[in-house]
Amino acid sequence: MINLVLIDDHVMIHDAVRFQLAGLSDIVLVGTGAAGEEIEPLIERYQPDVMLIDLSIHRLWKPVCVRRGAIRCCPLSDACESNTSPQSS
């Protein structure tokens, strides 16, 4: 089983992750937070295997992920490009 912690300040992201994980038995969302200051306490409390972390709080999560090499840290971003289709030649 994979224990997952999510850190993001958007409720919609929390809801989307919960929805996506609802049918999976091997990944469990064990904890959530909305701010970078919650990272360390959530790690201590839940000992996650993976953390999904809002990219906008990178100054806080990068040092944590370096110190905690056993945890896989996956940054999340809500940014998207305005033109994602390939250019025609």
N, C-alpha and C positions, 0 to 999 in steps of 0.2 A: 504494500500500500504506500502511496505517495502522499505525504502531508504537505499542504499548500497554504501559504499565507499571502494575502492580497493587501497591498497598500496603495490606495488611490483616493483622491478627494471627490470623485464623482460617483454618486449613488448609482447612476446608470451603468457604470462599469462593474460595480459590485453585483448588481442584478444580472447583468449579462454573463458574468463569470459563473455565478450560481446556477443560472439556467443551463449553460453549456456543460457544467459538471454534474447536473442532476441525474443523468442516466449512467454515469460512470461509477463503478464500484471500486476501482483501484486508485482513484484520486479523490482526496477528501479536503475540502476547504475548512481548515481547522481554526483560522483566525483572520480577522480583517482589521484594517486601520485606515485612517484618512490623512495622516500626516507623517512626515519623516521621523519625527520624534518618537513615534510609536514602534519603529522598527526593532530596536534593541529589546524593549520589553516583550514584544510579540515573539521574538526569537527565543528569549529565555523561557517564556511560558509554554510555547508549542513545539519547539525544536523542529522546525519545518525542513523538509527535503528541498522544497522549491519556494521561492518568493517571487511573486509578480509585483513589480514596483513601478509606480508612475515615474516616467522619465523626467518629469519636471522637478523632482526632488533628488536629482542625481548627486548633488554635492553631499547629501546625507547617506545615500545607499551605497555608493561606490566604496567608501572605506569599510563599511560593514561587510560587504561581499568579499573584499580582499582579506579581511581578518577571519572570516568564516568560510574558508575555502570549501567545506563540505556541503554548503548550501548553494544550490544553483539559483542565481539571481537573473530574472528575466525582466528587462525594462519594458514598460507599456507606454504607448504614446497615442494621443488622440489627434495628432497632426496628420493631415493628408495633403497631397499635392493637388493643385487645381487641374492639372492635365496629366492623367495617368495613362492615356492611350498612346501607343507607339506612333511616331511621326511617319507619315507616308513619304516615299521617295519620289 
